[in-house]
Amino acid sequence: MIKDAEQFIAAVTKYDTIALYIPGSPDPDAIASAYALKMILDKLNIESEIYAEKRLSLPQNQAFIEHLKIPVIFSREINLKKYQAYIVADFQNNRIEHVSDKIPCVAHFDHHGKSKDAVKADFSLIRSDVGSTSTLITLLLKNSNLSFTDEEMTVAATALTFGIQTDTDKYKYITPPDLEALVYLSDF
């Protein structure tokens, strides 16, 4: 995963502004993944915002983002003049109808197989041997060599742990990489 972290950082640092886009219904895995990616981008001095095209469908997800103060803009529309690229995390298809033909996809993350309709991304991390996208982002964060405050890591670890818990059905379908991610997150 060290090589993945280096390749991801090399891909995103070509841009000054990146939109983090959550297609479909935003669940804890997608929200946590987008938040941790935003944290990485912030540390790299890349301006970013999280967009979710649908509203939260469950009250616990609303409480999750409110309690952790995760900034999510609920809108299908993003100002394409403001962003040079976009990232999709926790969705099989990174093709966004009103975005992909205007700006490039810099990164695509998912724990399912890639869609046949997916567009080319500068960096892609698709692994079906993990239970959640939050696992992939945690391992990326772990190997990024970036420094974060204790407060930043506490919020990210809480969100990512919830993302892993949710997508592994309360750890029922946990994999060795999920366990590795949880061990890392447990320090925070």
N, C-alpha and C positions, 0 to 999 in steps of 0.2 A: 504493500500500500504506500510505501515511501515514494516509489516512482509515480504512482497515481497522483499523490499530493503535489509532487513537483510539476507534473504535466498539467494538472488543473490550474495551479498558480500561473504557470507560463501562458496558458490559454486566456485566463481572465485578465491578466495584467496588460493585455493588448487594448483594453477598453477602459474608459473613464467612468461610464455609466452603464449599469446593467439592471434590467427588470427581472425579478424572480417571479415566475408565473406559475400559479397553481390551477391547472385545468380541472374541471369536474368539482365534486364536492370536497371541500378542504377537511381532511381528517387529521388527527394528531401527528401521524407519520409525515404527511406532506408539510404541515405547518412547522413542525420541529425541524425538519430538513431544511426548509426555506430559511428559517430563522438562523440556524447555525451557519448556513452558507452566507447569509447577510453579515453575520459576525465576522467571517473570514474576509469578505469583500471590504467591510469597514476597516479592518486592520491593514488591508492592502491599499487603503485610500481610494477605493472605488465606490462611487455613489450608487446606492441601490435601494429599491423598495420592493416589498412583497405585495403581489396582486393575487386575489382569488376571484375567479369568475363567478362563483356561486356563494351564497350566504351559508353560514354554518347551520347545519340541520339539527344538531344535538345541543342541548343546554350545557352539557359538561364540556363541550368543545369551546363554547363561548366563555365559560368560566376559566378554562385553560388559558386562552389568549389574554383574557382580562387580568387574571392573577399574575401571569408572567410578564405582562405588558409587552406582548408581541405585536408589533405594528403591522397590521394587515389592511390593505385597501381592498374593499369588496367592489370590484368593477371588472367587466369584460374589456373595457376600453383603457388602454394605456397611452400616454402621450409619446408617440413614436419619435417625435422630434427631440425628446429628452433623453432617450436611451439609445445606445449604440449596439446593444446585443441583449439577449435574454437567456435565462436558465429555466429548465423545467426539471423538477424533482418529484419523484413518486407518481409518475404517470407513464404508461407504456408508449404513448405517442407524444413526441415533442413538437409536432406540427400544430401551430396555433393559427387558426383560420385567418385572422386579421393582422397577424404579426409576422409570420414566417416569410412572407414574400417581401417584407419591408426591411427587416433587420436580421442578422444572423443569430443562430442558436449557438451560444458559446459553450454550453454544457448541458448534458442530459444524464440524469441519475434515475435508476429504478431497480426494483428487486423482482421484476417480472421480465419476460422476454420483450424485446423491442418490437414495436409495431412495424408492419410492412410499409406503412405510410409515413414513417419517421423521416425527418429531414436530417441532413448531415449536420453534426455538431463538431465544433473544434475539439471538444473533449467529451467522451461518453464513458460512463461507468454503469453497466447493466450486468447485474449478477443475480441469478436465480437461486444461488446457494445460501442466501441470507434471508432472514424473515422480515426485514424491513429496510426501507431506504434510510431510515435513521441510523441503522447499523453502518451503512456505507459512508454516510456523512460523519459519523463519530470516528471511524477509522481514518478518514481523510483529515479530520480535525487533529486527531492524535499524532498523525505523521506530518503535519504541516510545518512544524518548526516555528510557529507563530506564538507569541506570548499574549495571554489574555488575563484580565484581572480575575480574582476569585469570584467577584460578583457576576461577571460575564459568564464564567464557567459554571457557576451554580445554576443560573437561569438556563443555559444551553443544556447542561446535564439533566436537569429536571425535565425539560421539554423532550430531549432525545430519548430518555428512559421511558417516558410516557408513550412516545412514538413506537419504540420497540415493543413495549408491553401490549399496546393496542394491536399492532399488526401481527404479533406472534400469538394472538388469542390468549393473553395473560400468560405468556411463556410456554404454552402448550406445544407450539411448533418451533421452538428455539433451536438455533443451529450453533456450531462452534464459533463462527464469526460474531454472532449476536452476543454470545457469552463473553468473548474478548472485548466487545464494545462496552458491555455492562460493567465488566471489571474496571475498565478505564474510567467510565463515568462515575463509578461508586466513590472515587476519591473526591468528588465535588458535591 
